[in-house]
């Protein structure tokens, strides 16, 4: 038996560095986010994030997935600071980042906006999505649902081009037999978030998943620990897991949590997947194990 371990965390909302908000930003959507940050900074605490990162390091996973919202205003200063934070975590090849809506709040289009994060997006040296990374027995299909939106909206969109490419990639026999992991920021299932925060083309994504299949979908955005599923091929169900913000302290949102996804490959080709949840719990110092379960049990 061999076990491949993936850590999933999301929505760290790194503290804005000096210069992240400038006077000209009062004419953009960044103003609304700055006003909101005055409240949210009491929830998103750097010391909580540091403790969670230390806990992930101690677990020594084979790969780490971060499903978006590293920044708050999507300013160039924040994007650069987020790259510095990513560099502090380890080798880029060991981390996959899927951008979130806060990372695309305003500013240039996708290619330029995420250029600084290229080594963490995939192995091609490009910023075009989707990207596929093969790590051990896993094929990671990294999507980007982060787009600019109107004020008071936090919706996401994949777009026709990205969906067409995903459809082709999931059908590619190169990845047959691998554990196919799909990652994006916005949840793809109904009811996970309100309409103003939802993935606009989630039905198109679900249609692709129903036709091509996948083994697991990971997301963030909701700031809650969510378990769901969408239909897969031939009546099967594809599990969906979301985690709370990696920097959220107790109170308000669900406190910080991360998931260890343990993929166990048997000698006869059988596969078992176990989820271990670790996070902040009232009355406990640091992070502790909150529970563990087989992935098959959440959709049975």
QUIBELGI-V805729 format. One record per residue. N is the residue number from 1. RES is the residue in one letter. PHI is phi in whole degrees, -180 to 180 (none if undefined). Layout:
n->N res->RES phi->PHI
n->N res->RES phi->PHI
//
This chain:
n->1 res->X phi->none
n->2 res->X phi->-126
n->3 res->X phi->-122
n->4 res->X phi->-109
n->5 res->X phi->-114
n->6 res->X phi->-117
n->7 res->X phi->-98
n->8 res->X phi->-120
n->9 res->X phi->-135
n->10 res->X phi->-156
n->11 res->X phi->49
n->12 res->X phi->-69
n->13 res->X phi->45
n->14 res->X phi->-59
n->15 res->X phi->-59
n->16 res->X phi->-62
n->17 res->X phi->-76
n->18 res->X phi->-55
n->19 res->X phi->88
n->20 res->X phi->-70
n->21 res->X phi->-127
n->22 res->X phi->-122
n->23 res->X phi->-59
n->24 res->X phi->-69
n->25 res->X phi->-74
n->26 res->X phi->-66
n->27 res->X phi->-97
n->28 res->X phi->-125
n->29 res->X phi->-65
n->30 res->X phi->-61
n->31 res->X phi->-61
n->32 res->X phi->-63
n->33 res->X phi->-69
n->34 res->X phi->-67
n->35 res->X phi->-62
n->36 res->X phi->-65
n->37 res->X phi->-64
n->38 res->X phi->-60
n->39 res->X phi->-89
n->40 res->X phi->-70
n->41 res->X phi->-66
n->42 res->X phi->-77
n->43 res->X phi->-94
n->44 res->X phi->-88
n->45 res->X phi->-110
n->46 res->X phi->-61
n->47 res->X phi->-70
n->48 res->X phi->-68
n->49 res->X phi->-62
n->50 res->X phi->-61
n->51 res->X phi->-67
n->52 res->X phi->-66
n->53 res->X phi->-61
n->54 res->X phi->-63
n->55 res->X phi->-68
n->56 res->X phi->-64
n->57 res->X phi->-58
n->58 res->X phi->-64
n->59 res->X phi->-78
n->60 res->X phi->52
n->61 res->X phi->-68
n->62 res->X phi->-77
n->63 res->X phi->-152
n->64 res->X phi->-126
n->65 res->X phi->-111
n->66 res->X phi->-120
n->67 res->X phi->-98
n->68 res->X phi->97
n->69 res->X phi->57
n->70 res->X phi->-74
n->71 res->X phi->-111
n->72 res->X phi->-121
n->73 res->X phi->-113
n->74 res->X phi->62
n->75 res->X phi->-77
n->76 res->X phi->-59
n->77 res->X phi->-63
n->78 res->X phi->-68
n->79 res->X phi->-58
n->80 res->X phi->-67
n->81 res->X phi->-65
n->82 res->X phi->-66
n->83 res->X phi->-63
n->84 res->X phi->-60
n->85 res->X phi->-64
n->86 res->X phi->-61
n->87 res->X phi->-62
n->88 res->X phi->-73
n->89 res->X phi->-81
n->90 res->X phi->150
n->91 res->X phi->-68
n->92 res->X phi->-55
n->93 res->X phi->-64
n->94 res->X phi->-95
n->95 res->X phi->-136
n->96 res->X phi->-123
n->97 res->X phi->-114
n->98 res->X phi->-110
n->99 res->X phi->-63
n->100 res->X phi->-112
n->101 res->X phi->-63
n->102 res->X phi->-68
n->103 res->X phi->-79
n->104 res->X phi->-125
n->105 res->X phi->-55
n->106 res->X phi->-160
n->107 res->X phi->106
n->108 res->X phi->-71
n->109 res->X phi->-73
n->110 res->X phi->-54
n->111 res->X phi->-59
n->112 res->X phi->-79
n->113 res->X phi->-60
n->114 res->X phi->-102
n->115 res->X phi->-59
n->116 res->X phi->-68
n->117 res->X phi->-101
n->118 res->X phi->-48
n->119 res->X phi->-63
n->120 res->X phi->-99
n->121 res->X phi->-88
n->122 res->X phi->-178
n->123 res->X phi->-105
n->124 res->X phi->-90
n->125 res->X phi->77
n->126 res->X phi->-116
n->127 res->X phi->-109
n->128 res->X phi->-78
n->129 res->X phi->-115
n->130 res->X phi->-76
n->131 res->X phi->-122
n->132 res->X phi->-121
n->133 res->X phi->-124
n->134 res->X phi->-99
n->135 res->X phi->-132
n->136 res->X phi->58
n->137 res->X phi->-88
n->138 res->X phi->-116
n->139 res->X phi->-110
n->140 res->X phi->-97
n->141 res->X phi->-98
n->142 res->X phi->-93
n->143 res->X phi->-107
n->144 res->X phi->-128
n->145 res->X phi->-101
n->146 res->X phi->-84
n->147 res->X phi->-140
n->148 res->X phi->-69
n->149 res->X phi->-134
n->150 res->X phi->-71
n->151 res->X phi->-54
n->152 res->X phi->72
n->153 res->X phi->-114
n->154 res->X phi->-133
n->155 res->X phi->-72
n->156 res->X phi->-126
n->157 res->X phi->-156
n->158 res->X phi->-92
n->159 res->X phi->90
n->160 res->X phi->-62
n->161 res->X phi->-63
n->162 res->X phi->-66
n->163 res->X phi->-66
n->164 res->X phi->-63
n->165 res->X phi->-68
n->166 res->X phi->-63
n->167 res->X phi->-57
n->168 res->X phi->-68
n->169 res->X phi->-67
n->170 res->X phi->-69
n->171 res->X phi->-87
n->172 res->X phi->-69
n->173 res->X phi->-64
n->174 res->X phi->-56
n->175 res->X phi->-102
n->176 res->X phi->-64
n->177 res->X phi->90
n->178 res->X phi->-86
n->179 res->X phi->-77
n->180 res->X phi->-92
n->181 res->X phi->-109
n->182 res->X phi->-103
n->183 res->X phi->-126
n->184 res->X phi->-156
n->185 res->X phi->-81
n->186 res->X phi->-83
n->187 res->X phi->-65
n->188 res->X phi->-94
n->189 res->X phi->-111
n->190 res->X phi->-65
n->191 res->X phi->83
n->192 res->X phi->-70
n->193 res->X phi->-140
n->194 res->X phi->-70
n->195 res->X phi->-60
n->196 res->X phi->-74
n->197 res->X phi->-117
n->198 res->X phi->-82
n->199 res->X phi->-78
n->200 res->X phi->-65
n->201 res->X phi->-108
n->202 res->X phi->-66
n->203 res->X phi->-65
n->204 res->X phi->-65
n->205 res->X phi->-66
n->206 res->X phi->-63
n->207 res->X phi->-65
n->208 res->X phi->-66
n->209 res->X phi->-64
n->210 res->X phi->-67
n->211 res->X phi->-85
n->212 res->X phi->-102
n->213 res->X phi->84
n->214 res->X phi->-167
n->215 res->X phi->-98
n->216 res->X phi->-167
n->217 res->X phi->-120
n->218 res->X phi->-114
n->219 res->X phi->-150
n->220 res->X phi->-126
n->221 res->X phi->75
n->222 res->X phi->-77
n->223 res->X phi->59
n->224 res->X phi->-137
n->225 res->X phi->-85
n->226 res->X phi->-121
n->227 res->X phi->-126
n->228 res->X phi->-152
n->229 res->X phi->-159
n->230 res->X phi->-132
n->231 res->X phi->-64
n->232 res->X phi->-111
n->233 res->X phi->-65
n->234 res->X phi->57
n->235 res->X phi->80
n->236 res->X phi->-76
n->237 res->X phi->-124
n->238 res->X phi->-103
n->239 res->X phi->-72
n->240 res->X phi->-130
n->241 res->X phi->-127
n->242 res->X phi->-124
n->243 res->X phi->-122
n->244 res->X phi->-68
n->245 res->X phi->-61
n->246 res->X phi->-72
n->247 res->X phi->-117
n->248 res->X phi->-79
n->249 res->X phi->-84
n->250 res->X phi->-64
n->251 res->X phi->98
n->252 res->X phi->77
n->253 res->X phi->-69
n->254 res->X phi->-61
n->255 res->X phi->-68
n->256 res->X phi->-54
n->257 res->X phi->-156
n->258 res->X phi->-137
n->259 res->X phi->-115
n->260 res->X phi->-98
n->261 res->X phi->-105
n->262 res->X phi->-103
n->263 res->X phi->-102
n->264 res->X phi->-104
n->265 res->X phi->-99
n->266 res->X phi->-88
n->267 res->X phi->-65
n->268 res->X phi->-90
n->269 res->X phi->88
n->270 res->X phi->-77
n->271 res->X phi->-136
n->272 res->X phi->-126
n->273 res->X phi->-124
n->274 res->X phi->-120
n->275 res->X phi->-110
n->276 res->X phi->-116
n->277 res->X phi->-97
n->278 res->X phi->-129
n->279 res->X phi->-173
n->280 res->X phi->-80
n->281 res->X phi->-133
n->282 res->X phi->-53
n->283 res->X phi->83
n->284 res->X phi->-115
n->285 res->X phi->-86
n->286 res->X phi->67
n->287 res->X phi->-106
n->288 res->X phi->-138
n->289 res->X phi->-72
n->290 res->X phi->-99
n->291 res->X phi->159
n->292 res->X phi->-148
n->293 res->X phi->-158
n->294 res->X phi->-80
n->295 res->X phi->-61
n->296 res->X phi->-61
n->297 res->X phi->-73
n->298 res->X phi->-80
n->299 res->X phi->-121
n->300 res->X phi->-82
//
